[in-house]
Amino acid sequence: MKDIDAVPPRAGEAPPRPGPLRNLVNQLWLPEGEHASWPVRVTDGTVPPGFRAVETYAVVPSPERARFLVPLSTRAAAVASVSRYNGLREPGTRMFRFLLGLGYRLGLAQRVVRHRLVVCVDERLDESALREYLLSAHLREVLGGGEVAIGAGVHRIDPHHKPVLQLFSLSGRPVAYVKVGWNDATRTMVATEAEALSAVAGMGEPHVPRLLHEGVWRDYRLTVTAPLPERIRRHREMDRPPAARLTLAVAESTGGHVGTLRGSAFLRRLREETALVAEEEAGLANGIAGVLDRVERTCGDVPLRFGRWHGDWVPWNIGWADGALCVWDWEHSGDRVPVGLDALHWRFQVAMEVRRLGLSEAVAAVVRAAPGDLAEYGVPEQVRACLAELYVVEMFLRVCRLKRGGGWWSERFHPHMTEELARMGRA
């Protein structure tokens, strides 16, 4: 498969860096590279001599601008991969996928979308050995042996992004979602999600996907969950998070307790992570330590409620089905966290990702929202500003954690985090 989607390298990197489609291909099918002894090949349609095709995908809209891979195992699977869960998508995307699904249903898209990606295996490879080389064969086995078709999105290259696969039966029935952790950061995130889903399984509402499987395949970490309700719809009101009672249900899902920040496991973890940051970014670590010291002096002895937080409570990780809230993507979840941080995360991410504001504006949105939002969670008034600062520290440490896990600095955060911490200290 030619590197037709290659992109220029970042400063200091050896060219060429693969483009998004090639990157996904390398992650899912060619972990050892395309050397002579590897029994898998991925092509743009041809089958090499001595190989046989085992998976075929349409590349939509093209290899250079690929957005997703449509499985061509059956017409029903192709339709399902672009049509299911469209209620979660923005109107423009929903319409595009609806029309594409209609095209596959009528047999027209197969003629128009001509770009193909074909996964081939060595003809000498025994059927029983496929699970060692093909993720689809491994997933088929762990899910009970039925044939499955895989739909996959193609995303910009990001060391923190995990391939997320949708599995369908050949008749088009949703079977599962699969997250693939491929480096230190993403393996940790995938494992965290499995742990969180197990911990909150009996919560009631919000509803969470059922954990079907978690484990290791080759050097990947996998979390496999049941599909979402088919009639699920997106949360439309970006400035109106779900009712506080639902976030509080998450906080209480694994048991809560009342304590103080001073001596808490939460504050201790933040200090331990700050020490790790100091090894690479002393200025940033000093700024974080200064905030932690100030918060502990000011609010360290005020009783607070601690519990579980979702960790990525945002509009695109929730949806509504028959009037009930459903929540997924628990890969940043954790226990023994001050209650209310999920509400602040919503404000921060809406500012950053929906409104595309800068870091200072997003931090300001958190500070503005904290008094009103945290009141709904019973947070004492004298601590609300402190929790806003601790939330910002938590997010900055997350950026550092992901960087240590195999990535690079996010340009939206670094080096601006140090400046923002200094500004917070002067406020």
FIPA-809088 format. One line per 2 residues: number of its first residue (from 0); their letters; for each residue x, y, z of N, C-alpha, C. Coordinates in pm, whole numbers, plus 50000, padded with zeros to 5 digits. Each point is the difference from the previous one (the first is absolute). Last residue first. Layout:
# residues N
NUM> A> X/Y/Z/X/Y/Z/X/Y/Z | ...
This chain:
# residues 427
426> AR> 49623/53598/54080/49859/50038/50007/49957/50026/50145 | 50436/49836/49835/49987/50145/50020/49858/50045/50023
424> GM> 50117/49541/49908/50065/50040/50126/49987/50146/50030 | 49843/49823/49587/49914/49956/50112/50059/50042/50133
422> RA> 50257/50074/49617/49887/50093/50003/49905/49965/50115 | 50359/49711/49914/50050/50126/50057/49886/50101/50010
420> LE> 49904/49596/49788/50019/49978/50144/50050/50127/50067 | 49962/50003/49534/49868/50001/50063/50011/49979/50151
418> ET> 50390/49973/49732/49950/50137/50003/49867/50007/50074 | 50178/49576/49920/50083/50072/50100/49952/50144/50015
416> MH> 49799/49733/49664/49960/49959/50134/50077/50075/50107 | 50082/50035/49519/49906/50096/50061/49960/49960/50141
414> PH> 50311/49816/49627/50043/50027/50138/49904/50087/50080 | 49783/49660/49798/50141/50021/50033/50061/50101/49903
412> FR> 49534/49869/49970/50028/50006/50144/50143/50045/50031 | 49819/49933/49558/49898/50084/50062/50026/50019/50150
410> ES> 50264/49711/49720/50033/50140/49976/49897/50094/50062 | 50154/49504/50171/49889/50064/49931/50031/50149/49984
408> WW> 50387/49617/50045/49923/50104/50067/49887/50048/49912 | 50153/49502/49928/50069/50127/49997/49912/50103/50070
406> GG> 50027/49438/50083/49957/50103/49906/50090/50121/49997 | 49990/49583/50289/50038/49969/49863/49962/50106/49899
404> GR> 49942/49999/50496/49956/49869/49954/50027/49971/49855 | 50082/50421/50232/50095/49898/50047/49966/49862/49945
402> KL> 49702/50350/49905/50127/50024/49931/50103/49896/50041 | 49590/50001/50220/49986/49947/49865/50128/50021/49919
400> RC> 49982/50184/50430/49994/49854/50010/49992/49937/49861 | 49973/50471/50043/50137/49952/50025/50004/49847/50002
398> VR> 49579/50202/49965/50076/50029/49878/50143/49947/50014 | 49732/49981/50378/49957/49899/49901/50076/50020/49870
396> LF> 50059/50314/50340/50074/49877/50028/49959/49888/49904 | 49767/50404/49974/50138/50022/49957/50084/49875/50024
394> ME> 49556/49998/50155/50006/49996/49855/50142/50019/49949 | 49924/50035/50465/49973/49863/49954/50011/49990/49849
392> VV> 50028/50427/50192/50122/49923/50024/49982/49857/49951 | 49622/50270/49988/50096/50044/49898/50131/49924/50015
390> YL> 49675/49926/50330/49960/49941/49872/50100/50038/49890 | 50054/50195/50420/50044/49859/50000/49959/49931/49871
388> EA> 49854/50442/50067/50145/49996/49978/50051/49856/49995 | 49548/50065/50103/50025/50043/49862/50149/49996/49968
386> LC> 49868/49918/50440/49976/49885/49914/50017/50035/49853 | 50038/50347/50318/50112/49906/50013/49980/49879/49910
384> AR> 49653/50314/50035/50110/50055/49920/50122/49908/50006 | 49631/49881/50270/49968/49988/49857/50111/50055/49911
382> VQ> 49951/49984/50500/50090/49906/49933/49983/50002/49848 | 49736/50251/50332/50139/50044/50014/50099/49911/49927
380> EP> 49522/49901/50015/50030/50120/49922/50147/50037/50005 | 49835/49487/50045/50000/50121/50083/50049/50121/49921
378> VG> 49753/49588/49763/50137/50037/50034/49996/50129/50083 | 49628/49733/49787/50017/50012/50144/50141/50034/50043
376> YE> 49804/49966/49549/50057/49875/50051/50029/50006/50149 | 49831/50370/49744/49904/49892/49977/50050/49866/50054
374> AL> 50278/50387/50009/49894/50011/50101/49900/49887/49985 | 50345/50059/49682/50038/49921/50117/49900/50012/50114
372> DG> 49939/50253/49594/49995/49857/49974/50027/49919/50126 | 50029/50481/50021/49865/49950/49978/49993/49850/49983
370> PA> 50432/50207/50062/49910/50034/50112/49860/49942/49983 | 50332/49929/49640/50017/49926/50125/49903/50039/50110
368> AR> 50064/50199/49542/49893/49902/50023/50005/49938/50138 | 50333/50315/49844/49868/50065/50005/49890/49902/50040
366> VV> 50438/49834/49937/49997/50086/50118/49863/50067/50013 | 50082/49743/49614/49992/49915/50119/49985/50085/50126
364> AA> 50078/50221/49596/49864/49943/50000/49979/49911/50121 | 50429/50177/49921/49908/50103/50051/49857/49949/50005
362> VA> 50326/49726/49804/50019/50006/50146/49906/50102/50061 | 50002/49980/49537/49940/49878/50055/50015/49995/50152
360> ES> 50205/50352/49760/49855/50016/49999/49930/49878/50059 | 50469/49986/49952/49962/50100/50100/49849/50017/50008
358> LG> 50181/49716/49660/50010/49943/50134/49956/50099/50107 | 49785/50074/49520/50134/49971/50048/49997/49951/50144
356> LR> 49581/49912/49660/50066/50109/50070/50140/49959/50043 | 49613/49771/49746/50139/50015/49952/50067/50122/50060
354> RV> 49547/49785/50063/50016/50141/49963/50140/50032/49950 | 49905/49553/50120/49881/50044/49925/50019/50143/49951
352> EM> 50345/49795/50259/49975/49916/49883/49879/50043/49918 | 50162/50240/50408/50116/49964/49917/49960/49936/49869
350> AV> 49663/50121/50325/50075/50120/49959/50111/49965/49901 | 49761/49649/50191/49913/50073/49908/50071/50125/49951
348> QF> 50218/49752/50328/50006/49936/49869/49907/50065/49899 | 50008/50159/50454/50132/50015/49939/50001/49945/49858
346> RW> 49613/49944/50269/50019/50140/49961/50131/50020/49924 | 49911/49570/50180/49904/50033/49893/50023/50142/49950
344> HL> 50236/49860/50378/50057/49946/49877/49909/50029/49881 | 49851/50107/50432/50099/50097/49953/50065/49952/49870
342> AD> 49698/49711/50216/49927/50118/49952/50097/50105/49945 | 50177/49612/50206/49942/49970/49869/49926/50120/49943
340> LG> 50179/50015/50442/50099/50027/49895/49945/49967/49861 | 49771/49928/50435/49976/50125/49927/50097/50025/49887
338> VP> 50102/49710/50456/49876/50002/49922/49983/50138/49936 | 50481/49772/50125/49899/50094/50050/49878/50006/49909
336> VR> 50276/49548/50019/50019/50131/49939/49896/50095/50058 | 50079/49494/50030/50054/50085/50106/50042/50138/49946
334> DG> 49972/49642/49616/49927/50006/50126/50072/50096/50096 | 49964/49966/49426/50078/49969/50120/49916/50020/50124
332> SH> 50030/50014/49395/49927/49993/50126/50093/49967/50116 | 50064/50055/49504/50067/50089/50095/49933/49995/50138
330> EW> 49839/49744/49624/50144/49971/50004/50080/50095/50089 | 49509/49901/49847/50038/50012/50140/50151/49988/50020
328> DW> 49608/50017/49615/50136/50056/50005/50044/50032/50143 | 49471/49993/49929/50108/49910/49960/50134/50073/50010
326> VC> 49426/50019/50143/50134/50062/50009/50104/49897/49963 | 49424/50135/49995/50102/49897/49979/50135/50069/49993
324> LA> 49462/50120/50187/50133/50041/49960/50091/49878/49988 | 49447/50031/49919/50103/49967/50098/50138/50039/49945
322> GD> 49574/50033/49756/49997/50089/50115/50105/49974/50105 | 49971/49753/49582/49873/49985/50071/49999/50079/50130
320> AW> 50446/50041/49835/49923/49892/49940/49876/49977/50085 | 50453/50367/49918/49871/49972/50063/49928/49891/49921
318> GI> 50553/50162/50098/49886/50002/49910/49875/49958/50074 | 50587/50138/50036/49871/49965/50059/49893/50003/49893
316> NW> 50461/50134/49942/50012/49870/50067/49872/49957/50069 | 50072/50426/49768/50017/49893/49902/50025/49863/50063
314> PV> 49943/50413/50263/49880/49972/49920/50015/49882/49906 | 50288/49991/50449/49987/50098/49892/49881/49962/49913
312> WD> 50331/49831/50420/49857/50030/49997/49977/50113/49902 | 50388/49699/50167/49988/50063/49869/49853/50027/49971
310> GH> 50137/49830/50425/50130/50042/49952/50000/50061/49861 | 49687/49796/50369/50008/49940/49868/50133/50035/49935
308> WR> 49963/49970/50534/49963/50088/49891/50014/49926/49868 | 49919/49871/50563/50050/49971/49865/49962/50114/49906
306> GF> 50058/50127/50513/49937/49885/49936/50063/49976/49864 | 49967/50352/50487/50084/49936/49899/49925/49881/49942
304> RL> 49898/50488/50300/49954/49868/49958/50091/49950/49888 | 50139/50349/50415/49953/49987/49862/49948/49858/49978
302> PV> 50181/50386/50416/49944/49869/49962/49941/50003/49860 | 50416/50307/50163/49854/50010/49988/49945/49864/49958
300> DG> 50474/50135/50058/49934/49939/50115/49848/50010/49996 | 50320/50180/49658/50039/49863/50031/49923/49932/50110
298> CT> 50010/50455/49757/49879/49915/50007/50027/49859/50052 | 50341/50362/49962/49873/50072/50003/49882/49910/50035
296> RE> 50452/49831/49950/49997/50099/50108/49861/50059/50017 | 50071/49706/49640/50003/49928/50127/49997/50096/50119
294> VR> 50024/50181/49566/49870/49939/50024/49998/49928/50134 | 50410/50182/49855/49905/50106/50034/49862/49943/50032
292> DL> 50338/49703/49851/50032/50054/50134/49896/50103/50042 | 49967/49830/49564/49963/49899/50100/50028/50049/50141
290> VG> 50136/50273/49639/49854/49996/50010/49958/49900/50109 | 50457/50020/49901/49956/50122/50064/49849/50006/50018
288> AI> 50196/49645/49758/50024/49985/50144/49955/50124/50075 | 49986/50015/49530/49897/49911/50053/50014/49985/50151
286> GN> 50332/50247/49779/49872/50070/49995/49887/49916/50058 | 50424/49805/49953/50001/50100/50107/49868/50077/50005
284> AL> 50067/49694/49648/49982/49931/50127/49997/50098/50117 | 50100/50168/49572/49861/49959/50007/49971/49932/50134
282> GA> 50444/50115/49913/49919/50119/50016/49853/49968/50013 | 50312/49649/49908/50011/50051/50138/49911/50122/50023
280> EE> 50009/49583/49663/49955/50139/49991/49999/50061/50139 | 50156/49549/49934/50009/50052/49864/49975/50150/49992
278> EA> 49992/49755/50416/50114/49938/49932/50019/50054/49859 | 49625/50116/50282/50121/50077/50031/50123/49943/49929
276> VL> 49570/49782/49991/50011/50110/49904/50131/50076/50019 | 49889/49666/50310/50041/49941/49872/50016/50108/49893
274> AT> 49834/50126/50421/50141/49964/50012/50052/49937/49871 | 49543/50095/50036/50077/50123/49984/50150/49972/50009
272> EE> 49695/49654/50091/50012/50025/49856/50079/50128/49973 | 49911/49896/50447/50089/49897/49943/50018/50022/49851
270> RL> 49694/50275/50228/50138/50034/50035/50098/49898/49941 | 49539/49922/49944/50040/50118/49924/50145/50039/50030
268> RR> 49808/49649/50251/50027/49960/49862/50045/50119/49917 | 49866/50084/50441/50127/49927/49998/50036/49957/49858
266> LF> 49582/50199/50079/50108/50099/50003/50136/49932/49997 | 49629/49710/50013/49994/50084/49880/50116/50100/49998
264> AS> 49923/49726/50379/50064/49925/49892/50004/50083/49872 | 49987/50263/50469/49914/49917/49916/50082/49926/49895
262> GR> 50149/50336/50343/50018/49858/50027/49916/49908/49914 | 49828/50474/50011/50127/49974/50065/50010/49851/50036
260> LT> 49596/50158/49821/50105/49993/49900/50135/49966/50063 | 49561/49822/50242/50059/50130/49968/50108/49981/49895
258> GV> 49521/49708/50102/50137/50017/50050/50048/50140/49969 | 49568/49603/49935/50030/50139/50034/50140/50006/50059
256> HG> 49780/49633/49630/50037/50028/50139/50023/50150/50017 | 49762/49576/49645/50067/50126/50023/50039/50015/50147
254> GT> 49855/49601/49590/50012/50041/50140/50075/50130/50014 | 49893/49810/49582/50092/49905/50064/50024/50038/50145
252> SE> 49692/50254/49739/49984/49865/49942/50091/49897/50064 | 49930/50501/50062/49965/49906/50106/50002/49855/49954
250> AV> 50096/50360/49697/50087/50023/50117/49975/49896/50108 | 49718/50006/49620/50134/49949/49967/50090/50011/50122
248> AL> 49584/50190/50042/49986/49854/49998/50132/49934/49963 | 49968/50467/49981/50014/49953/50138/49983/49848/50008
246> TL> 49924/50211/49591/50143/50001/50030/50026/49952/50142 | 49557/50043/49880/50060/49893/49920/50150/49994/50020
244> RA> 49739/50342/50205/49973/49871/50064/50064/49885/49923 | 50008/50455/49839/50105/49966/50095/49976/49864/50065
242> AP> 49813/50102/49504/49971/50039/50137/50108/49949/50096 | 50157/50075/49499/49893/49923/50065/49986/50042/50146
240> PR> 50199/50381/49702/50036/49862/50029/49880/49925/50057 | 50039/50443/49697/49916/49944/50105/50037/49853/50020
238> DM> 50189/50284/49662/50012/50082/50121/49913/49949/50114 | 50005/49789/49565/50138/50004/50047/50015/50078/50131
236> ER> 49596/49722/49762/50019/50129/50066/50139/50007/50064 | 49814/49606/49764/50004/50115/49910/50043/50130/50066
234> HR> 50073/49438/50026/49964/50109/50091/50020/50130/49924 | 49889/49531/49737/50104/50081/50061/49941/50102/50097
232> RI> 49783/49507/49898/50010/50131/49937/50100/50086/50075 | 49825/49437/49922/50065/50104/50079/50014/50128/49918
230> RE> 49813/49538/49908/49921/50123/49985/50063/50117/50075 | 50187/49551/50005/49994/50043/49861/49925/50132/49982
228> PL> 50302/49848/50434/49862/49985/49950/49987/50060/49860 | 50487/49841/50108/49907/50095/50059/49858/49969/49952
226> PA> 50377/49603/50024/49960/50119/49924/49905/50088/50080 | 50374/49701/50253/49875/49979/49927/49962/50126/49925
224> TV> 50521/49916/50102/49875/50029/50070/49880/49971/49911 | 50574/49922/50079/49887/49971/49911/49872/50021/50079
222> TL> 50564/50113/50007/49878/50006/50078/49884/49989/49902 | 50573/49896/49997/49868/50009/49941/49893/50014/50107
220> RY> 50567/50061/49879/49904/49982/50108/49862/50025/49941 | 50492/49831/49761/49888/50092/50014/49920/49969/50127
218> DR> 50383/49763/49784/50039/50099/50101/49893/50108/50015 | 49847/49525/49862/50133/50045/49961/50048/50102/50102
216> WV> 49574/49956/50147/50022/49928/49876/50126/50058/49936 | 49706/50005/50508/50116/50035/49919/50001/49912/49875
214> GE> 49563/50173/50323/50117/49915/50002/50107/50050/49906 | 49431/50006/50140/50119/50084/50008/50120/49908/50013
212> HL> 49421/49999/49882/50132/49935/50002/50105/50107/50022 | 49525/50090/50029/49995/49865/49946/50133/49926/50011
210> LR> 49710/50428/50251/50133/49953/49963/49990/49854/49954 | 49606/50387/49973/50044/49880/50070/50138/49957/49949
208> PV> 49805/50518/50011/50012/49879/49917/50051/49882/50085 | 49709/50378/50241/50136/49988/49944/50007/49874/49915
206> HP> 49616/50382/50232/50030/49867/49950/50142/49999/49942 | 49827/50341/50403/50018/49980/49857/50032/49854/49965
204> EG> 49739/49905/50285/50017/50116/49912/50101/50095/50063 | 50057/49518/50133/49865/50040/49959/50011/50112/49901
202> MG> 50367/49737/50236/49961/50135/50039/49853/50030/49971 | 50336/49603/49961/49868/49991/50062/49938/50134/50031
200> AV> 50440/49951/49792/49905/49919/49923/49860/49998/50060 | 50453/50218/50107/49871/50071/50000/49888/49920/49936
198> AS> 50458/49829/50042/49967/50059/50130/49861/50061/50003 | 50186/49817/49597/49973/49893/50097/49952/50058/50132
196> LA> 50140/50299/49674/49874/49938/49960/49963/49886/50093 | 50418/50211/50064/49889/50088/50036/49866/49937/49965
194> EA> 50398/49777/49872/49986/50000/50146/49879/50082/50042 | 50114/50003/49544/49949/49868/50039/49977/49994/50151
192> ET> 50201/50389/49830/49859/49991/49962/49941/49866/50041 | 50461/50068/50063/49921/50079/50094/49852/49991/49968
190> AV> 50304/49805/49700/49989/49920/50123/49916/50073/50104 | 50098/50230/49606/49910/49889/49970/49980/49912/50122
188> MT> 50311/50354/50030/49864/50052/49988/49900/49888/49976 | 50462/49895/50007/49952/50036/50134/49856/50048/49994
186> RT> 50212/49913/49594/49977/49873/50072/49947/50027/50140 | 50130/50368/49739/49869/49946/49961/49973/49864/50064
184> AD> 50419/50218/50088/49888/50085/50042/49867/49936/49967 | 50399/49780/49858/49986/50001/50147/49878/50080/50044
182> NW> 49939/49813/49522/50123/50049/50063/49975/50012/50149 | 49657/49821/49727/50117/49958/49923/50132/50058/50051
180> GV> 49431/49869/50089/50112/50074/50056/50130/49951/49941 | 49461/49985/49850/50130/49936/49985/50108/50092/50056
178> KV> 49427/49891/50021/50106/50099/50010/50133/49928/50002 | 49466/49881/49830/50132/49955/50044/50095/50118/50002
176> YA> 49431/49848/49990/50102/50101/49976/50131/49946/50055 | 49546/49710/49815/50088/50050/50106/50076/50122/49951
174> VP> 49615/49782/49767/50050/49894/50088/50081/50057/50116 | 49584/50139/49607/50115/50043/50080/50040/49892/50100
172> RG> 49768/49883/49525/49966/50023/50141/50123/50049/50074 | 49962/49858/49523/49994/50142/50033/49964/50029/50144
170> SL> 50091/49571/49760/49864/50047/49971/49982/50146/50037 | 50403/49766/50087/49988/50012/49855/49860/50043/49958
168> SF> 50178/50166/50473/49981/49869/49940/49986/50018/49848 | 50290/50353/50281/49865/49966/49958/49995/49854/49957
166> LQ> 50329/50398/50284/49982/49865/49948/49854/49976/49971 | 50366/50437/50056/49863/49954/50016/49988/49863/49935
164> LV> 50443/50287/50217/49938/49919/49896/49855/49971/50035 | 50441/50349/50106/49873/49954/50056/49923/49933/49888
162> PK> 50543/50167/50120/49902/49948/49905/49876/49953/50076 | 50283/50379/50226/49993/49854/49990/49909/49964/49883
160> HH> 50316/50454/50167/49880/49946/49937/50011/49849/49990 | 50342/50301/50157/49905/49968/50105/49872/49942/49945
158> PD> 50371/50161/49732/50051/49889/50081/49906/49960/50112 | 49882/50201/49510/50006/50050/50136/50046/49885/50087
156> IR> 49851/50142/49457/50099/49931/50081/50013/50070/50135 | 49533/50005/49732/50131/50062/49990/50097/49929/50095
154> HV> 49601/49697/49844/50017/50128/50068/50140/50056/49977 | 49597/49620/49834/50139/50038/49972/50019/50141/50052
152> GA> 49636/49566/50125/50026/50138/49962/50149/50021/49975 | 49708/49528/49946/50101/50076/50075/50008/50142/49949
150> GI> 49715/49479/50004/50001/50136/49948/50095/50082/50085 | 49918/49439/49902/50056/50112/50076/49984/50129/49923
148> AV> 49756/49475/50050/50054/50100/49908/50040/50121/50082 | 49928/49438/50115/49977/50142/50027/50062/50083/49889
146> EG> 49828/49453/50151/50069/50089/49907/49965/50146/50032 | 49993/49625/50393/49924/50046/49885/50081/50094/49911
144> GG> 50151/49798/50432/50021/49926/49878/49921/50046/49879 | 50059/50166/50485/49918/49880/49987/50003/49932/49865
142> LV> 50250/50393/50188/49858/50031/50004/49912/49880/49966 | 50481/49987/49997/49963/50041/50136/49852/50032/50011
140> ER> 50177/49874/49570/50015/49892/50097/49952/50042/50139 | 50011/50317/49651/49898/49899/49970/50004/49888/50103
138> LH> 50337/50323/50013/49874/50049/50054/49886/49902/49974 | 50422/49902/49813/50007/49994/50146/49868/50044/50062
136> AS> 50046/50046/49539/49989/49858/50036/50006/49982/50151 | 50063/50434/49828/49862/49956/49976/49981/49855/50038
134> LL> 50432/50194/50012/49920/50039/50114/49855/49953/49982 | 50436/49764/49786/49888/50086/49965/49917/50030/50123
132> YE> 50389/49719/50021/50042/50109/49911/49889/50099/49967 | 49960/49599/50278/50129/50053/50043/50040/50124/49920
130> RL> 49607/49739/49906/49980/50084/50118/50131/50057/50053 | 49985/49687/49631/49961/50135/49963/49990/50092/50121
128> AS> 50098/49511/49971/50105/50095/50038/49961/50144/49970 | 49731/49612/49889/50007/50009/50145/50103/50101/50048
126> ED> 49949/49894/49534/49886/50076/50050/50006/50020/50151 | 50455/49942/49719/49888/49917/50043/49889/50086/50059
124> LR> 50369/50141/49622/49966/50020/50140/49875/49920/50035 | 50204/50047/49559/50048/49887/50080/49961/50012/50147
122> ED> 49909/50343/49670/49917/49883/49974/50040/49879/50085 | 50068/50519/50148/50072/49896/49929/49911/49876/49985
120> VC> 49750/50465/50052/50088/49915/50080/50064/49896/49910 | 49739/50530/49972/50031/49868/49944/50090/49923/50096
118> VV> 49647/50459/49939/50091/49931/50092/50017/49857/49950 | 49845/50492/49763/49985/49855/50006/50107/49941/50092
116> LR> 49727/50479/49837/50110/49955/50084/49976/49851/50022 | 49817/50400/49617/49991/49878/50081/50125/49983/50086
114> HR> 49681/50370/49672/50125/49978/50073/49984/49882/50096 | 49645/50189/49722/50084/49899/49937/50129/49970/50075
112> VV> 49480/50208/50019/50115/50001/50091/50095/49889/49957 | 49616/50030/49742/50053/50137/50007/50125/50007/50086
110> RQ> 49748/49594/49941/50050/50040/49868/50070/50136/50005 | 49792/49814/50384/50108/49908/49961/50061/50038/49866
108> AL> 49616/50224/50170/50126/50048/50057/50117/49911/49961 | 49544/49890/49879/50060/50106/49919/50136/50042/50052
106> GL> 49655/49672/50172/50105/49946/49915/50069/50103/49915 | 49647/50040/50352/49952/49988/49862/50105/49943/49906
104> RY> 50104/50074/50457/49879/49917/50002/49949/49975/49858 | 50364/50294/50069/50040/49860/50014/49879/49908/49998
102> GL> 49915/50464/49982/50071/49956/49880/50045/49855/50009 | 49806/50202/50375/49898/49974/49898/50066/49951/49871
100> GL> 50285/50139/50340/49935/49874/50035/49893/49962/49899 | 50204/50417/49952/50095/49894/49966/49940/49864/50032
98> LF> 49755/50377/50123/50000/49984/49854/50096/49890/49957 | 49986/50108/50458/49871/49945/49958/49999/49974/49850
96> RF> 50369/50220/50183/50004/49856/50027/49867/49934/49963 | 50034/50470/49954/50097/49936/49911/49997/49848/50019
94> MR> 49739/50260/50293/49942/49995/49865/50095/49929/49904 | 50150/50073/50439/49888/49905/50000/49942/49986/49860
92> TG> 50331/50325/50080/50057/49866/49995/49890/49895/49991 | 49860/50443/50057/50067/49984/49871/50058/49861/49983
90> PE> 49791/50114/50423/49907/49989/49886/50069/49978/49865 | 50244/49817/50439/49956/50133/49959/49915/49989/49873
88> RL> 50011/49568/50318/50089/50081/49916/49940/50137/49971 | 49811/49606/50240/50105/50061/50081/50081/50103/49922
86> GN> 49651/49727/49807/49940/50095/50091/50100/50068/50091 | 50102/49641/49697/50007/50132/49940/49934/50106/50086
84> YR> 50075/49497/50051/50039/50104/50097/50014/50138/49938 | 50002/49623/49639/49965/49983/50140/50053/50118/50083
82> SV> 50095/49960/49527/49866/50046/50032/49965/49990/50147 | 50410/49849/49761/49988/50144/49976/49866/50057/50045
80> SA> 50116/49534/50049/50120/50070/50046/49991/50150/49979 | 49656/49692/49845/49999/50021/50145/50118/50086/50046
78> VA> 49972/49868/49544/49895/50095/50034/50004/50034/50148 | 50289/49663/49851/50042/50130/49949/49898/50108/50037
76> AA> 49897/49554/50100/50105/50050/50089/50047/50137/49955 | 49687/49777/49729/49938/50040/50128/50104/50057/50096
74> RT> 50140/49816/49584/49933/50129/49982/49942/50049/50132 | 50423/49688/50037/49864/49986/49947/49942/50140/49982
72> SL> 50459/49969/50076/49971/49858/50017/49863/49966/49943 | 50270/50428/50029/49925/49953/49884/49972/49851/50006
70> PV> 50113/50456/50346/50021/49858/49970/49911/49957/49884 | 50218/50493/50098/49870/49933/49997/50024/49853/49966
68> LF> 50293/50438/50218/50006/49878/49920/49867/49928/50013 | 50140/50554/50053/49967/49872/50062/50010/49888/49898
66> RA> 50173/50443/49924/49928/50027/50125/49957/49871/50069 | 50387/50198/49600/49919/49893/50059/49937/50043/50133
64> RE> 50264/50209/49608/49914/50070/50095/49912/49902/50078 | 50322/49845/49680/50064/50125/50042/49919/50072/50108
62> PS> 49832/49596/49795/50117/49975/50087/50064/50128/50051 | 49483/50029/49899/50115/49964/49918/50118/49973/50093
60> PV> 49561/50093/50172/49966/50006/49858/50115/49959/49909 | 49941/49684/50279/49910/50112/49975/50060/50128/50060
58> VA> 50108/49458/49835/50064/50114/50067/49921/50124/49963 | 49868/49451/50035/49998/50120/49918/50063/50112/50081
56> YT> 50114/49462/50062/49936/50122/50048/49993/50102/49887 | 50102/49433/50132/49997/50105/49898/49918/50117/50053
54> EV> 50273/49500/50153/49917/50113/50039/50008/50105/49890 | 50215/49585/49937/49915/49959/50112/49909/50114/50049
52> AR> 50329/49804/49544/49932/50112/50066/49910/49946/50111 | 50469/49769/49822/49855/50000/49977/49938/50114/50080
50> FG> 50524/49840/49772/49916/50052/50108/49854/49985/49963 | 50374/49896/49706/50023/49921/50120/49920/50047/50120
48> PP> 50075/50361/49631/50014/49856/49977/50033/49927/50130 | 49732/50461/50051/50132/49954/49957/50002/49849/49974
46> VT> 49587/50345/49945/50039/49893/50092/50134/49946/49952 | 49735/50509/49943/50058/49879/49941/50034/49899/50109
44> GD> 49821/50429/50120/49904/49923/49920/50056/49873/49940 | 50240/50321/50280/49891/50086/49955/49906/49927/49905
42> TV> 50293/49768/50417/50016/50060/49867/49882/50090/49968 | 50288/49694/50405/49886/50089/49982/50023/50076/49870
40> RV> 50181/49509/50259/50023/50113/49911/49872/50082/49993 | 50254/49579/50321/49886/50086/49969/50045/50111/49906
38> PW> 50285/49657/50220/49903/49933/49913/49878/50083/49965 | 50553/50089/50100/49870/50028/50063/49890/49950/49908
36> SA> 50476/49990/49896/49948/49886/50074/49863/50023/50061 | 50252/50338/49743/49970/49883/49918/49935/49887/50076
34> HE> 49918/50504/50170/50120/49930/49956/49961/49864/49941 | 49754/50438/50178/49979/49918/49882/50130/49932/49955
32> GE> 49847/50138/50523/50049/50058/49876/49983/49902/49884 | 49846/49934/50453/50141/49966/49984/50060/50063/49875
30> PL> 49537/50051/50119/50078/50045/50116/50148/49970/49990 | 49565/50018/49688/50142/49982/49970/50088/50043/50117
28> WL> 49505/50019/49994/50034/49881/49922/50150/49974/49983 | 49775/50367/50264/49908/49888/50003/50052/49873/49933
26> QN> 50253/50423/50029/49955/49963/50134/49919/49871/50000 | 50150/50190/49588/50113/49950/50078/49955/49953/50138
24> VL> 49680/50207/49728/50038/49870/49944/50115/49939/50080 | 49872/50438/50104/49901/49902/50046/50032/49860/49950
22> NR> 50272/50350/49843/50021/49983/50144/49902/49896/50056 | 49952/50137/49552/50116/49910/50018/50025/49974/50148
20> LP> 49669/50313/49904/49959/49867/49956/50112/49900/50019 | 50088/50461/50110/49904/49934/50089/49961/49859/49956
18> GP> 50480/50164/49835/49874/50070/50015/49901/49919/50081 | 50551/49974/50055/49884/49950/49926/49877/50087/50023
16> RP> 50512/50176/49987/49908/49949/50100/49873/49955/49928 | 50520/50012/49797/49869/50062/50004/49917/49942/50114
14> PA> 50418/50197/50111/49897/49985/49898/50007/49859/49939 | 50142/50164/50511/50054/49951/49874/49887/49985/49898
12> EG> 50013/50369/50409/49962/49864/49967/50059/49960/49865 | 50040/50440/50207/50079/49903/50073/49965/49856/49970
10> AR> 49630/50353/49904/50140/50037/50018/50071/49894/50083 | 49590/49816/49734/50019/50109/50096/50149/50030/50012
8> PP> 49808/49790/49535/50035/49969/50139/50001/50123/50087 | 49674/49920/49559/50133/50047/50037/50031/49968/50146
6> VA> 49670/49670/49746/49997/50142/50037/50140/50042/50040 | 49721/49580/49693/50109/50044/50088/49990/50150/50025
4> DI> 49720/49675/49733/49947/50094/50097/50107/50048/50096 | 50078/49681/49651/49943/50115/49931/49944/50101/50097
2> DK> 50300/49566/49997/49985/50104/50101/49943/50127/49938 | 49912/49474/49827/50085/50116/49985/49972/50103/50108
0> M> 49958/49451/50003/49915/50120/50000/50088/50123/50000
